[in-house]
């Protein structure tokens, strides 16, 4: 069982990296993961080798405070954190002292002194103000730098500490104070950006009301806390109210805005027997429902847990940035030393000038913007996807979506609605189509077979009231018999009719024609003749064709249908929706084999299914996508990506969102490294100063954070493009 620690002040990737380095090599620690949204560290460890108290003590050694926390603790947002509050106070105090120092220097020395162009040194009072600002601002960084040096690690905290100390040493007091203050601001900015993503997830949690209106057995209503409602309790939800828990409608009809859960923009009609989800909005009529899940186990609660758990799984890009930053910092430190020493020693240049240039290099080379660019982007992207009804279970899966080359799709329930419908009625031997349907519905009303239910449903939609059948008897795998008006009637499949030995060639041809159009054939026979045939088929999802065309436009090279249905039915659906390749009559193991073949041919392959029956194939695919899984526990657990609605266009949205996320990450990395490369060149040429280095470093940090937070903004639901 892993140990979960809440680490106060765990707001940035740099702190996570420090914790990883401090603990990963400890005996007994097997695996570490971090949840920045909740400020958690999850440790897989051998209790005999390293206890929980040892873990807490190890965290304390790097200047943070940890406490035991359960896995299901809520997202931390409004909870007071003394570490964060202290850091804010320190940053403000440093900024105030710096500002007062500039004002006093400007008033006493005029504009040249304020702009740093005066040759006269600042007064003792001004120096004290600047040094105090530098020390107070650096109090956040100095303990981390000291602990890093004790571990033999050169990180950005060491870089900043050396730069500030060096600037004070050569008398550049205002610049030292500015570097210290702005670095403290950048750390606060990173914590704020994580808090922004954290609040986006908190908004999901606040969708459900705190109380529920419970209907008592005596008919009275009482308001109780939602967390105290038991599974099976009856609730009353009035128009305009949110459903407090997952449940099933018992009485009443209404429409429900399910956008908070599924991302669907159109309200969904609900009637007795339909499921509703916590956090969705009852629009039209009052309904009575029976709760099916507790507050902690609702679909919305599971979504929140999955979103917060997802950002613990690092993507390849995140891992690359972390490794790059770890090697980059010592390299920059060595280059700064070279800048300080080589020109004076080799060319007899000014020691003070090149020492100053080395400090400039340390400031501009700080990898803060680079380190925060990737995790903040992924956290924002995962939260945004959840708001669109697309649950991505990790940054690595979000990154994979942009690299998909082929997608395999199940037919039933994915490309089709998964419910048979009457497609065609063939009347024979003097009967009309309505008579054939009336006879079939009279018998099938007693059956629970999906085809029987489809026939009865179609009869009701046409206003028919079939007579009552007598002596109903189901024949397993073949059909059913009954009596209508005292006459025996038989209903069954084509194969069962063949086995009765009553089929004639002309009738066989008619049934084969129906089967060739992808229909399942039901035969209706009354004592000595066949009344007619009913062809049933699964309806294609209305937007399936457009969604698949959009996938092609999004860069998917091959769309393949994997179906257990007969070849004719699969081929008809494939032709209607624009599938490139059809594999029919497949067993679950055959689907796995087909996925393996696609992976060997295309590399990165997605599999879209219902999340349960297609689980083996989804597990073998590079990216398993389950659709329409709102309220389906098994489907939520199975796939890498869960689409809460039955909308295939969400896949295209996911691909576009993945591309947009990686594009923003590349922009951030390029901006971070590009600005640094320019200033490294200017420093080596001797044309940079601390002011421009400070402005550039702070500027690129701001750009990176706000660019990443664009992923939290509104986007087109179909394309993922910002609105």
C-alpha positions, 0 to 999 in steps of 0.5 A: 500500500503506498504512503500518501503525504501532503507536502505543504508548499509543493507547488512547482516542478522544481520542488518535486524534482528536489523531493525526487532526488532526495528520496529516490536513492533511499533504500526501501523507496520503490517509486515516487509520484507527485500530485501538484494539484493536491500538493501530494507525494505518493511513495511506494516503499518497503515499510521495513526499510524506510518508515513513514516517519522517515519519509516525513523527516526526509521531506523536512530536510529539504525545507518542506513540511509533510503530513500523512494524508489519505488517497481520497483527500480533496483537492487543496485550494482554499485550505490555508498553507502557512508555507505559501502564506509565508512565501507571499509575505516575504515576496511582498516585503522584498518588493516594498523594500526594493521600491522604497530603495529606488524612491529614496535613491531617486529623491536623493540622487536624481534620475541618473542615480535612479536609472543606475547611470550615476557614478556616485555610489548610493547612500548607506541607507539606500544600500541597507534597503537594497541589501535587506530586500535581497536577503529577505527575497533570497530567504526563500531560495537560500535554504534550498540552495544550501541543501542542494550544495550539501547533496552535491547538486547545482540547481537554479536555487544555487544559480540565483544565490550565487548571482545575488551574492556576487552582485552584492560583492561587486557593489551592484546592490540595486541589481542584487535586490531586483534579482532576488525579488523577481526570482521570488515573484517567479516562484510565486507566479508558478505557485499561482499558475498551479493554483489556477489549474487547481481551481479549475478542478475545484470547480468540478467538485462544486458542481454538486449541491451540498444538500439533497431533498430526501423523500421519506416513506410517509411522503414527507421531504427533508433536506440532508447533507448529500454525503449522508444520503444512502444508496437506495434513498429516494430524492426529489429534484425540482426544475432548475436544481442540480442532481446531488447524486447519481440515480435512476428516475422513478417518476416524472419526465424532464430534460437534463443539461449533462454538459458538466459530465459528458460535454453534450451541448444539447439537453437530454430527455429523461423518463422513468428508468433513465440514469442521471448524474450528480452535478447535471441540471434538471431543466423542465419537470420535477422528478423522483429518483432512487440513488444508485451511488454514494456521494464519494462514488458518484461519476463526478467524484470519480472524474475529479479523482481521475483528473487529479491522478492523471497529472501524476503520470509524466509524459515523455516530454516532461521527463525530457525537460526534467533530464535536460534541466538537470544537466543544463544547470551545471553546464551553465555554471561551468560556462559562467565560471569560464566567462569570469576567468578566461578573458582576464587570464587569457586576454588581460581583460578587466576582472570586474567587467567579466565577473559581472558578465558571469553574474549576468549569465547566471541570471539569464540561464536560470531554467525556471521558465523551462522547468515550469513550461511543461507540467503547467501546460499538461495540468491545464490541458487535462483539466480542460479536457475533463470540462469537455467530457474527455477524461485522459488518464495521464499526460503521456496518453494526451501526448500519444493522441497527437501521434496516432496514425491508425484507429480501430473502431468496434461496430456495435455501440461505437459506430452504431447506437447498439440497439436494433431497429426495424429496418424493413418489413416484407409482407407475404401470402396476402398479409399487409406490413401492419398485419405482419408487424401486429402478429410479430409484436403480439408474440414478442411482447412476452420475450426479452430478446433485443430483437423482440424488444425492437419489434414491440417498440416499432409497433408501439411507435406506429400506434398498434395495439397487438392482441394478447398471445396465449401459450407463449413458449420461448425456444432457446436460440431459435424463436418462440411460439404462441397462439393468436385467436386460437391459431398457432404462430411461430416467430424465429430466425432464418436458420431456425426456419431452415431447420423446420424444413418449410423453406422454399427457394423463393423465400430463401432468396428474399431472406438472403437479400435482406441479410446482404443488406446487413439485416437480421431476419425474423420469420413470422409463420402462421400454421400453414403459411409464412406471413412475412419477414422483418429485417432488423438492423443497428442504427448508425450514429447520426454523426459517425460519418462526419466524425470519421471524415474529421479524423482523416482530416486530423491526420489519421491515415487508416480507419479500421472496423473490428466487429464480431458481427457478420460480414454483410452487416459490417460491410454495410455499416463501413460503406455508410460511414467511410471506413477504410478497412473491415474485419468482421466475425472476430472473436475478442482474441481475433481483435487483439491479433488485428490490433497487433498487426496494425501496431506493427504496420502503423506504430501508434494505434488507437482502439475505440470501443465500449470499454468492457467487451473490447477491453483486451483490444484496447489494452493492446492498442497504443491508446485505448478509448472508451466512449459513452461511459458516463456512469459505467464503472468498468469502462471508466477503469479500462481505457486510457481515455474515456469519452463521457458521451456517445459522440465520436467527434470527441476523438477529433477534439482530443487529437486537436487538443493534444496537438494544441497542447504540444504546440504550446509546450514547444512554444514555451520551450523554444521561448525559454531556450531562445531568449537564453541563447541570445543572452548567452551570446550577448554575455560572451560578447560583453554586451549584456547587463543584469537589468536586461537579464532580469527583464528577459528572465522575468518576461519569458517566465510570464509568457510561459505561464500565461501561454500554458494557461490558455489551455484552460480557456474555451475551445471549439468542442469539435476541433479543440481550437480556441474560441 
